[in-house]
Every structure is written in structure tokens, then in C-alpha cells.
Amino acid sequence: MKNNKLNIFFVVVVIGVAFALIYNKYWNYTITESGLKYKFIKGRALDSTLDDTHYCLINYVIIGPDGDTIQNSYTADTSVEVPYPAKPINELTEALMLASEGSKVEVVLSTDSLKQKNSADYRVKLLPGGKEAKIIFEVEKIYTLQDYYEFTQQKVKKRKEIEDADIRKYCVAHKEKGVWYYDSYSGIYYRLISENAPDILNDHYMNYPQIEEGKSVSFDIVINRLNGDLIIDSRLESRKYLAEYGGFINQIPAMNELPFFVPNGSEMECIIPSKFGWGAEGRIGVPSYSPLYVKLLNVKETE
């Protein structure tokens, strides 16, 4: 009899603990007067609200109504930098103002509200209306403005050092076609590779476009990552790209600017830092902060 009572006691305890865990995971949300529905997965709320002279480094995941991951900033190699809000404008800014450094918060909001806040992402646009989605964000660091400035300066310096090292290594390994010239202002390495190309390159060449301002050009372009992965080849697409002097009609700055430095009838190779490519955001097949190989050919002025 005593053993039976102990067994029943342990079963009750196990059920109670399981229920508490499930309750904490699925139902234990706080709802504020404004309608914010949230809970802390890790850490705690701030003791007092900060002001807008601070910056936060965060990572986040957006989870759809069916539990599928819509966005995940953890896959990038840098945290998301956001200014600390001066006042709660919506559910997310209100939740951010509650979160302390090192905390992790889950926010429940409607898919309709999420679409309004993040309408640029096609995956968010495709979410069904009238459902609930979740955003889980983690506050990695909270900086004062001065600390944030120093952080960004160090980050930019470190990024540049890494990219420059990768670019120099590539140029040394691919010098069989001739000398690479370097533009210290842009950080671009370049050279003409076509036969009978004019001998006009020098260390200041990228300051002087070959095609007059106001003109447009058509061109073929090949873009690879430095590891050889092909990203774009207009010849395989059976199309030519267009660029307008001073315009921004293509995906990346390299496609809008570099064609104007290619002499008539010549081909040019460039190794570009990520600021002329897809930068911090990257794209499919191109990680964040990727320097790129760019080859430009068949550049012609258009009417």
C-alpha cells in the first residue's frame, strides 16, 4: 500500500512538472494594455527603460503560423544593429524596450500586422491573413552611442582587412594575364585582358570614366565569387544588361558603375570589395561581405 502511494505521488509530480513545462512553453504569455503578447524565454526585463541614445545588437527568427521559419538572422555572420526606440511605436519596439542585455523574448502577433511591418520580404507577403506568427529575438548587446560608434569603427576596419586579404590573395594567384592595378579610393583591382587593349591603365584610371556623362551602355557581364562559384553570366541568360551613367537600375553598384570604365572594344576584369556587390545582406549563393570577380565585355554605347 505504501509503495502504491509513493508510485502515485511520483506520477502526480511528473505530470505536474510536465504540465508546468508545457504551460510555460505554450501559454505563459504576458499581455500588456496595448495588446503586446510576449514572454521571456531567457533573461528578464530591464529594471528601468533606456532612452534613444542607445543601440542594440539583436538576432531574430520569424516563425509562420505552421511553425515554419520565414526569416532567420542567425544565418548571417553579423548581428542586426537597431537603434533603441525612443517610445513604443508597435509590438516589436515595445518588446525591445522591455528586453535586457542577454535576454531572449518571444512575441506573438498577427500575420496581418507582420505584413505591414515587413512587407518587403516576399516570404512574409505570402503568409495567410488572420493567423498568428511569432518573432523570437535575442538582445546580444546594448551600447551607448559612444560605445556603438567605437564598435562600428572596429567592425568596419576588421571587415575591410579580411576582404582586402582575400582580394590580394586572389590577385596573386591569378596574375598570369597581366598586372592588376589598384584603386586605393574604391579598393577595386582591375586590368584589361583583351588583345590589343589600349595601354591606358594606371593607379588613377578609375577616376576617369571612358564614356561621357549622360550616356547609356549595354554590356555582357560575368560575376563569380572568389572561390569560382558562378553568380551571373549574361551570355548564359541570352541577354545584355543596360546601365545609365549615374543611374541605379541594376542589382549592385558594380553593374551600374564599372561598365563606364571599359574602353571601346576591350574587356576588363575587376576584383571588387563587397560594398560594390551585395554587401552585408548578401543574396542566394553570395554570403554577407563577399568580394567578387567581375568580367565586363561587349560594352557599347546605346542611344
Helices and strands as residue ranges (DSSP letters): H 2-26, E 30-31, E 37-42, E 54-63, E 69-72, G 73-75, E 80-83, H 91-98, E 104-110, H 111-117, H 122-125, E 132-144, H 145-173, E 181-183, E 188-192, G 205-207, E 216-225, E 230-233, E 241-244, H 253-257, G 258-261, E 268-272, G 274-276, E 292-302
